[in-house]
Structures are given as structure tokens and as C-alpha cells.
Amino acid sequence: MRNTALAAEAALPAQPELQLLFARLNASRFGAEVPAYHIRYNPRMTSVAGRIVYKPAVIELSVPLLSAHPAHLENTLLHEM
């Protein structure tokens, strides 16, 4: 099962690319007003595409759901921001 999660995650942008996407969206959509968040994938999330945790400042994205619908990644990240 872990190999399946890794294969699905490989189809999504890598961690550094997620942080760059966050920075780009923050600048273009929010005028860089959103505080810094660590963006990471969570392979166990299956009921929601994303969630935000304020302490520590983390946005988690669902590997199973976003692997099935990669076009939703940017909108999911924007929603969590």
C-alpha cells in the first residue's frame, strides 16, 4: 500500500514545487499577505482534498484525491490559503 501512495504522489508536483506554487499564488492573488505555511502531502487524507492547521502553520493536501484529480490542486491550495 505504501508503494501505491508513493506512485500516486510521484504524479503530483514535488514538495519544492508546492512551496513555489504557494508563493506564486500568495503574491498574485493575495498581495503576499498570507503568512508562510509549510505545504505537504498527506497520503492518509481521503475525505477532504486539503486542510489547514494554524499551529504549526501547515497546509496538507490529499495524495489519493488530488492524484485522481490533479487539475484541482491549485484551486484546493487557494481554498486553504
C-alpha positions in Angstrom: 0.0 0.0 0.0 2.8 2.4 0.7 4.3 1.8 -2.8 0.9 2.8 -4.3 0.9 6.0 -2.3 4.4 6.8 -3.4 3.5 6.2 -7.1 0.4 8.4 -6.8 2.4 11.1 -5.1 5.0 11.0 -7.9 2.3 12.2 -10.3 1.8 15.4 -8.2 4.3 18.3 -8.0 7.3 17.7 -5.8 7.5 19.4 -2.4 9.7 22.3 -3.5 7.3 23.0 -6.4 4.4 23.2 -3.9 6.1 25.8 -1.9 6.8 27.8 -5.1 3.1 27.5 -6.1 2.1 28.7 -2.7 4.5 31.7 -3.1 3.2 32.5 -6.6 -0.5 32.3 -5.6 0.2 34.3 -2.5 1.8 37.1 -4.5 -0.7 37.1 -7.4 -4.0 36.5 -5.5 -3.3 37.9 -2.0 -0.7 40.6 -2.5 1.7 38.4 -0.4 -0.5 38.9 2.7 -0.9 35.2 3.6 1.7 34.2 6.2 4.2 31.5 5.4 2.9 27.9 5.6 4.6 24.6 5.1 2.8 22.8 2.3 2.9 19.0 2.5 1.1 15.9 1.2 -0.8 13.6 3.4 -1.3 10.1 1.9 -3.9 9.2 4.6 -6.3 12.0 3.9 -9.3 10.5 1.9 -12.3 12.6 2.8 -11.1 16.1 2.0 -8.7 17.4 -0.6 -6.9 19.8 1.7 -6.8 21.2 5.2 -5.1 23.9 7.1 -3.5 23.7 10.5 -2.7 27.0 12.2 -0.2 25.8 14.8 2.1 24.6 13.4 1.4 26.6 10.2 0.8 23.7 7.7 -1.4 23.1 4.7 -1.9 19.4 4.0 -3.0 18.1 0.6 -4.6 14.7 -0.1 -2.5 12.4 -2.2 -5.4 10.0 -3.1 -7.9 12.7 -4.0 -5.5 15.0 -5.9 -3.8 12.2 -7.7 -7.2 11.2 -9.1 -7.9 14.9 -10.0 -4.6 16.7 -10.4 -6.3 19.7 -12.1 -7.9 20.5 -8.7 -4.5 21.1 -6.9 -4.2 24.8 -7.5 -7.9 25.5 -6.5 -7.5 23.3 -3.4 -4.4 25.2 -2.3 -6.1 28.5 -3.0 -9.1 27.4 -0.9 -6.9 26.5 2.0 -5.0 29.8 1.8 
